[in-house]
């Protein structure tokens, strides 16, 4: 049983890191709009390339998404988690203002920036 749980956790982790998103565009958006807070972790913001910190955010969002979609498969859940994180950037959270200081960002732009911040430092 323990083995299965470990395996599931590892699978979850690898999906997080491999989030789809245009890396170059993500880096551009990050540099323009997100860096101000996410580079140093201002006011508790998860830091760029801090995979553990982002994993925690991902897991919390996953709990919410699973409650809302108890029968969804893993791929659907992952897509919905990313959509929820994008929505959070659009609505704002805590010290992060609505729009996350990127008034012209599309949902795809936010997604790319989030995927970039979640990724390991190259
Ligand atoms: C003014 C500072 C600031 C800027 C600019 C900013 N953020 Fe944040 N962000 C935060 C803070 C603070 C948190 C933690 C909020 C909390 O949990 O209370 C956060 C959390 C997040 C989260 C996690 C939300 C969750 O559900 O836990 C995402 C995703 C995110 N930011 C995306 C972005 C993106 C994408 C950009 C750039 C387009 C951006 N942020 C720009 C301050 C900022």
Backbone and ligand atoms as CSV (ligand in chain L), in Angstrom:
chain,resi,resn,atom,element,x,y,z
A,1,UNK,N,N,0.850,-1.205,0.000
A,1,UNK,CA,C,0.000,0.000,0.000
A,1,UNK,C,C,0.885,1.254,0.000
A,2,UNK,N,N,1.864,1.275,0.884
A,2,UNK,CA,C,2.761,2.412,1.005
A,2,UNK,C,C,3.443,2.693,-0.344
A,3,UNK,N,N,3.844,1.605,-0.975
A,3,UNK,CA,C,4.513,1.683,-2.275
A,3,UNK,C,C,3.660,2.391,-3.298
A,4,UNK,N,N,2.372,2.018,-3.289
A,4,UNK,CA,C,1.450,2.601,-4.270
A,4,UNK,C,C,1.337,4.105,-4.038
A,5,UNK,N,N,1.241,4.485,-2.774
A,5,UNK,CA,C,1.112,5.908,-2.438
A,5,UNK,C,C,2.374,6.656,-2.884
A,6,UNK,N,N,3.529,6.061,-2.601
A,6,UNK,CA,C,4.791,6.680,-3.012
A,6,UNK,C,C,4.841,6.860,-4.518
A,7,UNK,N,N,4.406,5.839,-5.196
A,7,UNK,CA,C,4.417,5.888,-6.653
A,7,UNK,C,C,3.499,7.017,-7.143
A,8,UNK,N,N,2.334,7.098,-6.544
A,8,UNK,CA,C,1.377,8.136,-6.947
A,8,UNK,C,C,1.967,9.519,-6.700
A,9,UNK,N,N,2.639,9.671,-5.569
A,9,UNK,CA,C,3.239,10.966,-5.245
A,9,UNK,C,C,4.318,11.318,-6.266
A,10,UNK,N,N,5.117,10.335,-6.629
A,10,UNK,CA,C,6.180,10.576,-7.603
A,10,UNK,C,C,5.589,10.945,-8.966
A,11,UNK,N,N,4.523,10.277,-9.329
A,11,UNK,CA,C,3.884,10.555,-10.614
A,11,UNK,C,C,3.347,11.986,-10.625
A,12,UNK,N,N,2.763,12.374,-9.503
A,12,UNK,CA,C,2.201,13.717,-9.377
A,12,UNK,C,C,3.310,14.761,-9.526
A,13,UNK,N,N,4.419,14.488,-8.873
A,13,UNK,CA,C,5.544,15.419,-8.903
A,13,UNK,C,C,6.066,15.581,-10.329
A,14,UNK,N,N,6.215,14.474,-11.033
A,14,UNK,CA,C,6.779,14.583,-12.371
A,14,UNK,C,C,5.812,15.310,-13.312
A,15,UNK,N,N,4.496,15.151,-13.098
A,15,UNK,CA,C,3.560,15.874,-13.959
A,15,UNK,C,C,3.646,17.374,-13.683
A,16,UNK,N,N,3.881,17.731,-12.422
A,16,UNK,CA,C,3.952,19.151,-12.081
A,16,UNK,C,C,5.081,19.826,-12.845
A,17,UNK,N,N,6.230,19.189,-12.773
A,17,UNK,CA,C,7.408,19.799,-13.350
A,17,UNK,C,C,7.300,19.863,-14.870
A,18,UNK,N,N,6.581,18.904,-15.429
A,18,UNK,CA,C,6.483,18.841,-16.888
A,18,UNK,C,C,5.270,19.599,-17.432
A,19,UNK,N,N,4.780,20.573,-16.691
A,19,UNK,CA,C,3.620,21.319,-17.163
A,19,UNK,C,C,3.867,21.943,-18.534
A,20,UNK,N,N,2.895,21.796,-19.392
A,20,UNK,CA,C,3.048,22.362,-20.734
A,20,UNK,C,C,2.988,23.876,-20.667
A,21,UNK,N,N,3.705,24.518,-21.518
A,21,UNK,CA,C,3.697,25.971,-21.565
A,21,UNK,C,C,4.884,26.387,-22.406
A,22,UNK,N,N,4.731,27.453,-23.129
A,22,UNK,CA,C,5.823,27.927,-23.969
A,22,UNK,C,C,6.903,28.537,-23.069
A,23,UNK,N,N,8.014,27.840,-22.952
A,23,UNK,CA,C,9.053,28.225,-21.992
A,23,UNK,C,C,9.603,29.634,-22.262
A,24,UNK,N,N,9.897,29.930,-23.520
A,24,UNK,CA,C,10.473,31.235,-23.868
A,24,UNK,C,C,9.485,32.356,-23.553
A,25,UNK,N,N,8.228,32.137,-23.924
A,25,UNK,CA,C,7.212,33.150,-23.624
A,25,UNK,C,C,7.016,33.264,-22.111
A,26,UNK,N,N,7.042,32.126,-21.439
A,26,UNK,CA,C,6.890,32.125,-19.987
A,26,UNK,C,C,7.974,32.944,-19.314
A,27,UNK,N,N,9.186,32.790,-19.776
A,27,UNK,CA,C,10.304,33.528,-19.199
A,27,UNK,C,C,10.151,35.028,-19.456
A,28,UNK,N,N,9.686,35.359,-20.639
A,28,UNK,CA,C,9.484,36.766,-21.008
A,28,UNK,C,C,8.435,37.409,-20.095
A,29,UNK,N,N,7.310,36.726,-19.947
A,29,UNK,CA,C,6.232,37.253,-19.100
A,29,UNK,C,C,6.716,37.358,-17.649
A,30,UNK,N,N,7.392,36.304,-17.203
A,30,UNK,CA,C,7.920,36.305,-15.832
A,30,UNK,C,C,8.811,37.524,-15.604
A,31,UNK,N,N,9.737,37.760,-16.535
A,31,UNK,CA,C,10.668,38.886,-16.385
A,31,UNK,C,C,9.948,40.218,-16.362
A,32,UNK,N,N,8.874,40.302,-17.111
A,32,UNK,CA,C,8.154,41.560,-17.243
A,32,UNK,C,C,7.229,41.804,-16.048
A,33,UNK,N,N,6.511,40.756,-15.618
A,33,UNK,CA,C,5.423,41.006,-14.675
A,33,UNK,C,C,5.546,40.292,-13.333
A,34,UNK,N,N,6.155,39.141,-13.286
A,34,UNK,CA,C,6.085,38.313,-12.076
A,34,UNK,C,C,7.340,38.426,-11.211
A,35,UNK,N,N,8.450,38.729,-11.850
A,35,UNK,CA,C,9.757,38.759,-11.184
A,35,UNK,C,C,9.776,39.649,-9.943
A,36,UNK,N,N,9.088,40.785,-10.022
A,36,UNK,CA,C,9.115,41.752,-8.924
A,36,UNK,C,C,8.827,41.075,-7.592
A,37,UNK,N,N,7.929,40.116,-7.562
A,37,UNK,CA,C,7.609,39.430,-6.308
A,37,UNK,C,C,8.134,37.998,-6.268
A,38,UNK,N,N,8.066,37.322,-7.389
A,38,UNK,CA,C,8.379,35.887,-7.363
A,38,UNK,C,C,9.871,35.582,-7.424
A,39,UNK,N,N,10.714,36.594,-7.631
A,39,UNK,CA,C,12.147,36.306,-7.610
A,39,UNK,C,C,12.620,36.115,-6.165
A,40,UNK,N,N,12.255,37.066,-5.289
A,40,UNK,CA,C,12.709,37.013,-3.893
A,40,UNK,C,C,11.687,36.367,-2.969
A,41,UNK,N,N,10.479,36.140,-3.471
A,41,UNK,CA,C,9.442,35.590,-2.599
A,41,UNK,C,C,8.817,36.651,-1.719
A,42,UNK,N,N,8.526,37.820,-2.297
A,42,UNK,CA,C,7.912,38.932,-1.565
A,42,UNK,C,C,6.563,38.497,-0.983
A,43,UNK,N,N,6.340,38.800,0.303
A,43,UNK,CA,C,5.065,38.546,0.976
A,43,UNK,C,C,4.599,37.096,0.844
A,44,UNK,N,N,5.568,36.169,0.840
A,44,UNK,CA,C,5.198,34.752,0.805
A,44,UNK,C,C,4.929,34.202,-0.586
A,45,UNK,N,N,5.282,34.957,-1.613
A,45,UNK,CA,C,5.102,34.448,-2.977
A,45,UNK,C,C,6.036,33.251,-3.210
A,46,UNK,N,N,5.519,32.174,-3.813
A,46,UNK,CA,C,6.419,31.053,-4.131
A,46,UNK,C,C,7.504,31.511,-5.110
A,47,UNK,N,N,8.765,31.210,-4.782
A,47,UNK,CA,C,9.891,31.709,-5.592
A,47,UNK,C,C,10.022,30.974,-6.913
A,48,UNK,N,N,10.521,31.701,-7.888
A,48,UNK,CA,C,10.768,31.109,-9.208
A,48,UNK,C,C,11.717,29.911,-9.076
A,49,UNK,N,N,11.401,28.825,-9.754
A,49,UNK,CA,C,12.203,27.587,-9.769
A,49,UNK,C,C,12.320,26.908,-8.402
A,50,UNK,N,N,11.518,27.340,-7.427
A,50,UNK,CA,C,11.475,26.633,-6.146
A,50,UNK,C,C,10.435,25.522,-6.294
A,51,UNK,N,N,10.910,24.386,-6.780
A,51,UNK,CA,C,9.997,23.304,-7.153
A,51,UNK,C,C,9.158,22.845,-5.957
A,52,UNK,N,N,9.766,22.803,-4.748
A,52,UNK,CA,C,9.018,22.368,-3.564
A,52,UNK,C,C,7.877,23.323,-3.236
A,53,UNK,N,N,8.184,24.607,-3.268
A,53,UNK,CA,C,7.157,25.609,-2.954
A,53,UNK,C,C,6.005,25.521,-3.953
A,54,UNK,N,N,6.340,25.339,-5.219
A,54,UNK,CA,C,5.290,25.249,-6.242
A,54,UNK,C,C,4.521,23.942,-6.127
A,55,UNK,N,N,5.225,22.890,-5.712
A,55,UNK,CA,C,4.563,21.596,-5.523
A,55,UNK,C,C,3.470,21.713,-4.461
A,56,UNK,N,N,3.752,22.484,-3.400
A,56,UNK,CA,C,2.746,22.672,-2.352
A,56,UNK,C,C,1.521,23.391,-2.913
A,57,UNK,N,N,1.766,24.427,-3.723
A,57,UNK,CA,C,0.653,25.175,-4.333
A,57,UNK,C,C,-0.159,24.263,-5.246
A,58,UNK,N,N,0.585,23.466,-6.006
A,58,UNK,CA,C,-0.052,22.538,-6.940
A,58,UNK,C,C,-0.937,21.552,-6.182
A,59,UNK,N,N,-0.411,20.996,-5.083
A,59,UNK,CA,C,-1.156,19.987,-4.329
A,59,UNK,C,C,-2.429,20.569,-3.720
A,60,UNK,N,N,-2.335,21.792,-3.205
A,60,UNK,CA,C,-3.523,22.430,-2.635
A,60,UNK,C,C,-4.580,22.660,-3.713
A,61,UNK,N,N,-4.144,23.139,-4.864
A,61,UNK,CA,C,-5.087,23.367,-5.966
A,61,UNK,C,C,-5.692,22.035,-6.409
A,62,UNK,N,N,-4.867,20.981,-6.389
A,62,UNK,CA,C,-5.349,19.663,-6.779
A,62,UNK,C,C,-6.459,19.177,-5.853
A,63,UNK,N,N,-6.317,19.440,-4.541
A,63,UNK,CA,C,-7.367,19.040,-3.587
A,63,UNK,C,C,-8.692,19.689,-3.949
A,64,UNK,N,N,-8.643,20.989,-4.250
A,64,UNK,CA,C,-9.858,21.713,-4.623
A,64,UNK,C,C,-10.468,21.128,-5.893
A,65,UNK,N,N,-9.623,20.920,-6.881
A,65,UNK,CA,C,-10.101,20.432,-8.178
A,65,UNK,C,C,-10.691,19.023,-8.055
A,66,UNK,N,N,-10.067,18.182,-7.232
A,66,UNK,CA,C,-10.556,16.809,-7.051
A,66,UNK,C,C,-11.923,16.789,-6.395
A,67,UNK,N,N,-12.115,17.703,-5.436
A,67,UNK,CA,C,-13.417,17.783,-4.774
A,67,UNK,C,C,-14.499,18.148,-5.777
A,68,UNK,N,N,-14.150,19.055,-6.697
A,68,UNK,CA,C,-15.137,19.519,-7.675
A,68,UNK,C,C,-15.337,18.513,-8.808
A,69,UNK,N,N,-14.329,17.667,-9.068
A,69,UNK,CA,C,-14.395,16.718,-10.181
A,69,UNK,C,C,-13.954,15.332,-9.718
A,70,UNK,N,N,-14.792,14.697,-8.857
A,70,UNK,CA,C,-14.351,13.446,-8.243
A,70,UNK,C,C,-14.059,12.336,-9.257
A,71,UNK,N,N,-14.656,12.409,-10.436
A,71,UNK,CA,C,-14.481,11.300,-11.382
A,71,UNK,C,C,-13.532,11.610,-12.535
A,72,UNK,N,N,-12.887,12.752,-12.478
A,72,UNK,CA,C,-12.021,13.141,-13.606
A,72,UNK,C,C,-10.746,12.299,-13.626
A,73,UNK,N,N,-10.222,12.058,-14.834
A,73,UNK,CA,C,-8.961,11.312,-14.926
A,73,UNK,C,C,-7.774,12.255,-14.672
A,74,UNK,N,N,-6.588,11.664,-14.562
A,74,UNK,CA,C,-5.396,12.418,-14.152
A,74,UNK,C,C,-5.083,13.583,-15.082
A,75,UNK,N,N,-5.255,13.356,-16.372
A,75,UNK,CA,C,-4.907,14.392,-17.344
A,75,UNK,C,C,-5.857,15.594,-17.219
A,76,UNK,N,N,-7.148,15.282,-17.068
A,76,UNK,CA,C,-8.150,16.343,-16.895
A,76,UNK,C,C,-7.866,17.122,-15.615
A,77,UNK,N,N,-7.551,16.396,-14.553
A,77,UNK,CA,C,-7.272,17.054,-13.279
A,77,UNK,C,C,-6.106,18.028,-13.418
A,78,UNK,N,N,-5.062,17.584,-14.085
A,78,UNK,CA,C,-3.861,18.412,-14.257
A,78,UNK,C,C,-4.189,19.701,-15.023
A,79,UNK,N,N,-4.990,19.531,-16.090
A,79,UNK,CA,C,-5.399,20.703,-16.881
A,79,UNK,C,C,-6.202,21.676,-16.015
A,80,UNK,N,N,-7.095,21.102,-15.196
A,80,UNK,CA,C,-7.943,21.954,-14.365
A,80,UNK,C,C,-7.144,22.641,-13.260
A,81,UNK,N,N,-6.125,21.968,-12.749
A,81,UNK,CA,C,-5.277,22.594,-11.734
A,81,UNK,C,C,-4.586,23.816,-12.338
A,82,UNK,N,N,-4.052,23.663,-13.540
A,82,UNK,CA,C,-3.388,24.805,-14.172
A,82,UNK,C,C,-4.391,25.933,-14.411
A,83,UNK,N,N,-5.611,25.569,-14.857
A,83,UNK,CA,C,-6.634,26.604,-15.096
A,83,UNK,C,C,-6.941,27.346,-13.792
A,84,UNK,N,N,-6.969,26.604,-12.692
A,84,UNK,CA,C,-7.260,27.227,-11.398
A,84,UNK,C,C,-6.129,28.183,-10.985
A,85,UNK,N,N,-4.886,27.770,-11.221
A,85,UNK,CA,C,-3.753,28.642,-10.874
A,85,UNK,C,C,-3.772,29.908,-11.736
A,86,UNK,N,N,-4.126,29.751,-12.998
A,86,UNK,CA,C,-4.247,30.915,-13.890
A,86,UNK,C,C,-5.321,31.861,-13.352
A,87,UNK,N,N,-6.464,31.261,-12.965
A,87,UNK,CA,C,-7.569,32.062,-12.414
A,87,UNK,C,C,-7.143,32.823,-11.165
A,88,UNK,N,N,-6.340,32.166,-10.325
A,88,UNK,CA,C,-5.869,32.809,-9.102
A,88,UNK,C,C,-5.024,34.031,-9.436
A,89,UNK,N,N,-4.176,33.904,-10.466
A,89,UNK,CA,C,-3.369,35.061,-10.880
A,89,UNK,C,C,-4.298,36.167,-11.410
A,90,UNK,N,N,-5.349,35.774,-12.109
A,90,UNK,CA,C,-6.269,36.777,-12.664
A,90,UNK,C,C,-7.082,37.470,-11.581
A,91,UNK,N,N,-7.464,36.699,-10.555
A,91,UNK,CA,C,-8.286,37.269,-9.477
A,91,UNK,C,C,-7.438,37.937,-8.410
A,92,UNK,N,N,-6.174,37.493,-8.296
A,92,UNK,CA,C,-5.318,37.973,-7.219
A,92,UNK,C,C,-5.461,37.090,-5.999
A,93,UNK,N,N,-4.433,37.108,-5.144
A,93,UNK,CA,C,-4.483,36.315,-3.915
A,93,UNK,C,C,-3.519,36.939,-2.925
A,94,UNK,N,N,-3.982,37.167,-1.699
A,94,UNK,CA,C,-3.138,37.769,-0.677
A,94,UNK,C,C,-2.539,39.074,-1.182
A,95,UNK,N,N,-1.216,39.172,-1.166
A,95,UNK,CA,C,-0.532,40.392,-1.605
A,95,UNK,C,C,-0.418,40.491,-3.123
A,96,UNK,N,N,-0.870,39.465,-3.841
A,96,UNK,CA,C,-0.809,39.529,-5.317
A,96,UNK,C,C,-2.074,40.212,-5.840
A,97,UNK,N,N,-1.904,41.357,-6.513
A,97,UNK,CA,C,-3.084,42.093,-6.972
A,97,UNK,C,C,-3.775,41.354,-8.125
A,98,UNK,N,N,-5.064,41.612,-8.340
A,98,UNK,CA,C,-5.762,41.001,-9.480
A,98,UNK,C,C,-5.008,41.296,-10.777
A,99,UNK,N,N,-4.829,40.285,-11.599
A,99,UNK,CA,C,-4.092,40.441,-12.845
A,99,UNK,C,C,-2.600,40.239,-12.670
A,100,UNK,N,N,-2.146,40.091,-11.437
A,100,UNK,CA,C,-0.741,39.817,-11.137
A,100,UNK,C,C,0.198,40.785,-11.858
A,101,UNK,N,N,-0.215,42.034,-11.931
A,101,UNK,CA,C,0.589,43.094,-12.566
A,101,UNK,C,C,0.910,42.806,-14.024
A,102,UNK,N,N,0.011,42.109,-14.710
A,102,UNK,CA,C,0.178,41.881,-16.136
A,102,UNK,C,C,-1.164,42.111,-16.826
A,103,UNK,N,N,-1.550,43.403,-16.958
A,103,UNK,CA,C,-2.895,43.704,-17.467
A,103,UNK,C,C,-3.159,43.161,-18.877
A,104,UNK,N,N,-2.104,42.969,-19.659
A,104,UNK,CA,C,-2.330,42.493,-21.033
A,104,UNK,C,C,-2.107,40.994,-21.201
A,105,UNK,N,N,-1.908,40.292,-20.099
A,105,UNK,CA,C,-1.652,38.848,-20.197
A,105,UNK,C,C,-2.930,38.085,-20.556
A,106,UNK,N,N,-2.807,37.161,-21.488
A,106,UNK,CA,C,-3.893,36.221,-21.780
A,106,UNK,C,C,-3.745,35.039,-20.830
A,107,UNK,N,N,-4.769,34.168,-20.811
A,107,UNK,CA,C,-4.692,32.975,-19.966
A,107,UNK,C,C,-3.461,32.151,-20.345
A,108,UNK,N,N,-3.177,32.094,-21.649
A,108,UNK,CA,C,-1.996,31.340,-22.113
A,108,UNK,C,C,-0.701,31.959,-21.590
A,109,UNK,N,N,-0.660,33.280,-21.538
A,109,UNK,CA,C,0.530,33.961,-21.011
A,109,UNK,C,C,0.748,33.614,-19.539
A,110,UNK,N,N,-0.349,33.683,-18.746
A,110,UNK,CA,C,-0.219,33.323,-17.335
A,110,UNK,C,C,0.253,31.885,-17.205
A,111,UNK,N,N,-0.356,31.014,-18.012
A,111,UNK,CA,C,-0.009,29.597,-17.933
A,111,UNK,C,C,1.483,29.394,-18.223
A,112,UNK,N,N,1.973,30.072,-19.251
A,112,UNK,CA,C,3.388,29.923,-19.617
A,112,UNK,C,C,4.283,30.440,-18.487
A,113,UNK,N,N,3.889,31.583,-17.898
A,113,UNK,CA,C,4.696,32.159,-16.815
A,113,UNK,C,C,4.700,31.240,-15.593
A,114,UNK,N,N,3.546,30.662,-15.279
A,114,UNK,CA,C,3.453,29.753,-14.130
A,114,UNK,C,C,4.295,28.501,-14.391
A,115,UNK,N,N,4.166,27.938,-15.606
A,115,UNK,CA,C,4.948,26.739,-15.944
A,115,UNK,C,C,6.446,27.050,-15.846
A,116,UNK,N,N,6.813,28.260,-16.274
A,116,UNK,CA,C,8.226,28.652,-16.179
A,116,UNK,C,C,8.671,28.716,-14.715
A,117,UNK,N,N,7.847,29.330,-13.869
A,117,UNK,CA,C,8.228,29.464,-12.453
A,117,UNK,C,C,8.279,28.117,-11.751
A,118,UNK,N,N,7.409,27.189,-12.184
A,118,UNK,CA,C,7.377,25.848,-11.589
A,118,UNK,C,C,8.552,24.985,-12.027
A,119,UNK,N,N,9.135,25.326,-13.137
A,119,UNK,CA,C,10.166,24.455,-13.712
A,119,UNK,C,C,11.461,24.552,-12.917
A,120,UNK,N,N,12.280,23.519,-13.016
A,120,UNK,CA,C,13.601,23.532,-12.383
A,120,UNK,C,C,14.480,24.560,-13.061
A,121,UNK,N,N,15.411,25.133,-12.298
A,121,UNK,CA,C,16.357,26.079,-12.877
A,121,UNK,C,C,17.265,25.332,-13.855
A,122,UNK,N,N,17.427,25.921,-15.015
A,122,UNK,CA,C,18.233,25.216,-16.038
A,122,UNK,C,C,19.700,25.610,-15.915
L,1,LIG,C1,C,2.950,42.228,-6.262
L,1,LIG,C2,C,3.617,40.963,-6.097
L,1,LIG,C3,C,3.297,39.832,-7.083
L,1,LIG,C4,C,3.383,39.853,-8.451
L,1,LIG,C5,C,3.794,41.005,-9.349
L,1,LIG,C6,C,3.001,38.524,-8.898
L,1,LIG,N1,N,2.698,37.736,-7.825
L,1,LIG,FE1,FE,2.039,35.798,-7.911
L,1,LIG,N2,N,1.952,35.758,-5.851
L,1,LIG,C7,C,2.290,36.797,-5.020
L,1,LIG,C8,C,2.077,36.386,-3.636
L,1,LIG,C9,C,2.341,37.240,-2.421
L,1,LIG,C10,C,1.596,35.058,-3.685
L,1,LIG,C11,C,1.169,34.195,-2.504
L,1,LIG,C12,C,-0.268,34.548,-2.196
L,1,LIG,C13,C,-0.787,33.832,-0.966
L,1,LIG,O1,O,-0.784,32.602,-0.941
L,1,LIG,O2,O,-1.233,34.536,-0.058
L,1,LIG,C14,C,1.537,34.694,-5.115
L,1,LIG,C15,C,1.101,33.467,-5.554
L,1,LIG,C16,C,0.996,33.118,-6.896
L,1,LIG,C17,C,0.469,31.850,-7.368
L,1,LIG,C18,C,-0.005,30.696,-6.510
L,1,LIG,C19,C,-1.476,30.821,-6.268
L,1,LIG,C20,C,-2.001,29.706,-5.400
L,1,LIG,O3,O,-3.095,29.240,-5.697
L,1,LIG,O4,O,-1.369,29.312,-4.452
L,1,LIG,C21,C,0.506,31.897,-8.735
L,1,LIG,C22,C,0.032,30.828,-9.672
L,1,LIG,C23,C,1.057,33.180,-9.101
L,1,LIG,N3,N,1.347,33.905,-7.964
L,1,LIG,C24,C,1.270,33.586,-10.392
L,1,LIG,C25,C,1.819,34.817,-10.754
L,1,LIG,C26,C,2.133,35.192,-12.120
L,1,LIG,C27,C,1.915,34.304,-13.318
L,1,LIG,C28,C,2.632,36.449,-12.071
L,1,LIG,C29,C,3.093,37.327,-13.237
L,1,LIG,C30,C,2.214,37.406,-14.391
L,1,LIG,C31,C,2.612,36.882,-10.679
L,1,LIG,N4,N,2.136,35.847,-9.918
L,1,LIG,C32,C,2.990,38.150,-10.223
L,1,LIG,C33,C,2.739,38.042,-5.397
L,1,LIG,C34,C,2.882,38.486,-6.698
